[in-house]
């Protein structure tokens, strides 16, 4: 609906027949592009629409605000507009149509009832010989027509008339590791000035296993300073992310990343993405052995198209390029021209630490140490995934299911076969049902395992015993079994930046310029300086102190927290996350101190939307954005990431959050059993019902949600 523009005409200019379509924002508010139009007519007493025939169709979700007193928000803009137009003398072509995301076919169910009434009112419902409307272009169509991810990206980059690229190319650039965004803080201001949104691009690097050299850190810092918004984001999937890169600087940024011996290909899109690996500092030799296989798997599953190099890594005068329209065709031996139905994520964890949330991904690999201390192989999980849609009970988060054990030499082949079964059986018609978790749930674990084993030509062995104890990072200095030292920094929500009070970015740059050790990014958005010899400690510690990088005097709740980017750059965000979670924790810390919980780790996560980039569904307490300033609250996740949480309250604001959390924290401090974690406590005392697996995520939710039925 962003492409629709409303206009107010004088009575002499008024169109005879007008159809209005409006979505619903926030608590029954008009969408941003409709604000000016609504403000112009809602209290207008001079307009005479006696010669205007109209109808209104609304887009909404009757369960988005589930409390009974909030039912008025459902499709409120459409209803309000219909009322005002009627009061101004307009004649209805048809009663207001209501599209409901809760219907089996979403808004289309209501639309198919409403549209024929318009044609009937206009007397054209029985006209013969009209061409059929073309089918909507799908992601699958875009991929097929793209000539292996080329599309018209080159032409779009060359177009200086706009900071944007085409809608079809937006779907393709994801495969190249970049998303188009705009600064949502500036939208209203720029619209008032008659300007297009402040478009820019996010670039996500591919850094399998999360390990970078000091030189690479400096190079990433340079890119953020000269081509981005002077910050870096360490993501929940162990890689670097840049924001604020305008279109004209996109290609130079890609080339700079390549010069740093990194890439961005397949960091996003319907392919296997960045592979995660535990950043465990205390089992150095074992970590190195496991980490090696993250590279093996990544290389094996990497797309083979040469489009990436042609588009991003060639000079303007380089004639050895193949872009859309050339006769030569690429070849993808694993993916084919349509790639996968949806994104595909793989992670590796090294017990007893589940710092990569191994249960949350399409494939989870649990490293098993043999009696000789070497890597014996991996327990293989499949079918985890975090993304959902608010109030759509056909969507849900899921944890990975055990398929069995495989040896190191076969792990890349096992991953390939799992991916191929998903390629050939995943849902390509409904992207909300396209992840591997749904394929396995529809098929059944045993049937899915059988298909994988049939392709593989061998069977999984019985899974090996293991134990996880946490999925949070251990901060400060630690010494590994070889005598080398590792320091884990607290990087709140992964944002590397300088402020007037804390020159973090500058300090980390100075540290990297020493060229010591290596930089490991963690799945919790923190950073580990690894492999520092004793002889180098004094110099390193002095630098840490100078820039306050050694400050770890934070509550354990803050140290265990994580948030996604959300506003202002993420186009999917419904509420603040990265900028708000620290504020919320500030307001809880007095209660933690009073209850004696300051040093007790409680996993708290926040995301701006239900896509779940910070993996909120596995947190002991989570807040997921519903509208600006309003969140769904979830409780009961497992401390080491083994259990999904469940909805406790819907669409609550800060005062309600604090009114719930403060007494609940005090109760936990007073009534918990020895060693009992917060999520387990909430289940034991009956605050929330345990979620056994994704398909019962929506069952037995708290009282307020049940009112919607």
PyMOL commands that set and color helices and strands:
alter all, ss='L'
color gray80, all
select helices_A, chain A and resi 32-41+68-73+76-87+107-122+139-145+153-158+167-176+184-192+208-210+214-226+247-259+284-301+307-312+358-360+408-425+431-433+436-443+445-456+492-494+504-513+534-546+556-559+578-595+616-618+654-671+678-684+694-696+703-706
alter helices_A, ss='H'
color red, helices_A
select strands_A, chain A and resi 17-22+53-60+91-92+97-100+178-182+199-204+211-213+232-234+240-245+276-277+346-350+363-369+375-382+401-406+476-479+485-489+495-496+518-521+527-532+561-563+604-607+621-627+630-635+646-652
alter strands_A, ss='S'
color yellow, strands_A
deselect
rebuild
show_as cartoon
